[in-house]
Amino acid sequence: MIAEAGHYALVLALGLALIQSTVPLLGARWRDAALMNVARSTALAQLLFVAMSFIALVTLHVTSDFSVVNVYENSHSLKPLIYKITGVWGNHEGSMLLWVSILALFGGLVAAFGNNLPLSLRAHVLAVQAWVAGAFYLFILMTSNPFLRIANPPIEGRDLNPILQDIGLAVHPPMLYLGYVGFSISFSFAVAALLEGRIDAAWARWVRPWTLMAWIFLTLGIAMGSYWAYYELGWGGWWFWDPVENASLMPWLAGTALLHSALVMEKRNALKVWTILLSILTFSLSLLGTFLVRSGVLTSVHAFATDPARGVFILLILCVFIGGSLSLFAWRASALKQGGLFAPISREGALVLNNLFLTVACATVLTGTLYPMAYEVLSSDKISVGAPFFQLTFGPVFVALLLAVPFGPLLAWKRGDLLGATQRLLAAGIAALIAIALVWAWTYGGATLAPLAIGLAVFVVMGALCDVAERIGLFRMPLSISLRRARGLPRAAWGTMFAHAGLGIALIGIVCETTGNTEYIGAMRPGDVVPIAGYQLKLDGLTPRPGPNFSETIAQFIVKRDGATVSTMTPSKRSFATRGMSTTEAALLTRGASQLYISLGDATADGAIAVRIYHKPLVLLIWWGPVLMAFGGLLSLSDRRLRVGAPKPAKAPRALQPAE
Amino acid sequence: MTRKQRRLTLICGALAVLAIAAGLVLNALRDSIVFFSTPSMVAEKHIGPGKRFRLGGLVQPGSLKRGENLAVSFSVADGSATLPVAYTGILPDLFREGQGVVAEGALDASGTFRADNVLAKHDETYMPKEVADALKKQGHWKDDYGAKPSASAAPQPAQGTMR
């Protein structure tokens, strides 16, 4: 009954999406406010029905109703409750349902909080949103229905892939989807602007908070996914340049570019056409990511099921939306008038440079991701493009970007003073040089690039601090005035500081982890001691322990430093009977920002066990950086300017926006 | 500067960056891509020692030997040829005899494949895609290799790497 209700709710949502995708457009054409307002109610009703459908699937999983294929294949009655819930999106059908639920959520949010939007813009935006939603409802109903029944229900389920039975599954996919799908809003706004043939600074003001919100979630989602891979896969890697990871990195790069170009549009009414294009590209890359992950062209932990029909369907959606929006862009973009004028050396110029580097970086990732597929189609030889490719291409482009980051915020709008900015960055430059010298002296004979990279990271962090210090007149004025100025500084300025500093912090973590990592791999017997990075790790013993749906062997390690016991670590090896799989649960010991990491291998015949022990210096900075970036984004989102909403455009003629 | 000149500066700058990036990409594609081979393809193509590639196939049943200090050796077969593989380290959780495997490394002078990386699978029904395709092409594919216990949605595979 619940399954059928969920299925039916989804069909109703599709019906509503069809109405929402057409009626408001007719309303806008006939200038009929009532018809345009249909979009609002349908978007809210759609959200209601999709939510019902989603809740139905959650209920089926929680109650372990094995008469439903999806539950049978991905659940087990002994599975802990949290994994019964998260298991809902730990499979293809459920994760697509989560995808459309979030899409409907964003549509609903625009409908609920978009009261200050011009009526016709809102109608257009919601209609475009409904096209995307409709396509994906059809996809789910036709190729990946999560509510299918089994004729003869089995008594027990097949359990969720043990790798996914982790708290990471509760956080990573929803966050990532909030980011991916959140960009659909800027896409809808862009297409609406093209359909209306009208775009102005107020448009950018409306789009920016949505983009920022999506970006914050995507940043956190990627960071969370990376940390999850780090502790779950058992060999301490945190980024593999796996196509699936690239699929999430590309919309992030494009989205970051979009945030910055929308800024230029909002402040200076320039770069309009480019901003529109970026909005389209960002969501296109999100769709591409969905295609790569969901179609089965890739094998990865994320690609749950391979069914050619699904691949073709998503490819079709991809072609229609990307092709359609880009054609619309090519057709209509010339109708949008060019905006403000600025010198190459100016804040706008710096932001253009930022966009240039980000899109080029994104293009290199795209090339590396798609090249193996293209190559296979053309020559039928299989190749793989791994980390070395990205280090050689993405690396240099990003380094150039990071060098430029501190300069941007210090340049004035319209016409900037590069010399002045350089002078104001002197402190940051000196700090970077000192850092290079220190690191070089400390790691003498080690990697040559490491000190330089650390210097670059310090430059970025200090540059971000310099900007704020300069604005509040720190050290130039009495402290009380500086403090008062600090309070008066727009939150967006603080947001910029945190986001840019986060970039540098993450870089420090990445460099320290890759160059300062120490590892021990070998067989240990109970009583053996391994010294690593100043710690002594003693294997105390191995004990078996039963879990809810698995049995595990726990190894007890006593960690000592200078003779004093610091802590104990208990990595384990779990074996899941239902799927005949085993997983390795690594043990982590956090010391400041550094971590000790132990994971277990196989037991050998003579009573020893293979272990892998790492000491990773400052590794946590890799994820604190993105968290700081997201925090910066949040501060910026709470800026007064965005809260009070966009200014009403002057009563301009309805037609095209006049040129300046 | 006039609007035209400014635009020209912008476009030239953009083109310069793009050209540099394109150069980087082409250079990297020449040096850093890794080909995939099965044991019989290795024999046919006469891949020389020292050239890195990915070897895929099935782990020959009964060939797995564990030595001192986590050294392991096993053979990879694709139905018509086998190749001995040597590896030092911890094998993936689901490494099993008779099942698919992908290893990255190079041949040494004696014709043994020295792997520095054995790609793990993360699911019991997993057959690496490359291996499955290659076996199908050579006609050694048996349906039960990739057989899934039920319908369509068994969570599939994953490759993670392992050092």
Interface residues (C-beta under 8 A of the other chain):
Chain A: V69 N70 Y72 E73 N74 G90 N91 H92 E93 R158 L160 N161 I163 L164 A229 L233 G234 W235 G237 F240 D242 G296 T299 S300 V301 H302 A303 F304 A305 T306 D307 L341 F342 A343 P344 V352 L353 L356 F357 V360 A363 T364 T367 G368 Y371 P372 D381 K382 I383 S384 V385 G386 P388 F389 L392 T393 P396 V397 I521 G522 A523 R579 G580 M581 S582 T583 T584 G601 D602 T604 A605 A610 R612
Chain B: M1 R3 R6 T9 L10 G13 A14 V17 L18 A21 L24 V25 N27 A28 L29 D31 S32 I33 V34 F35 F36 R54 R66 N69 L70 G89 I90 L91 D93 L94 H122 D123 E124 Y126 P128 K129 E130 D133 A134 P149 S150 A151 S152 A153 A154 P155 Q156 P157 A158 Q159 G160 T161 M162 R163
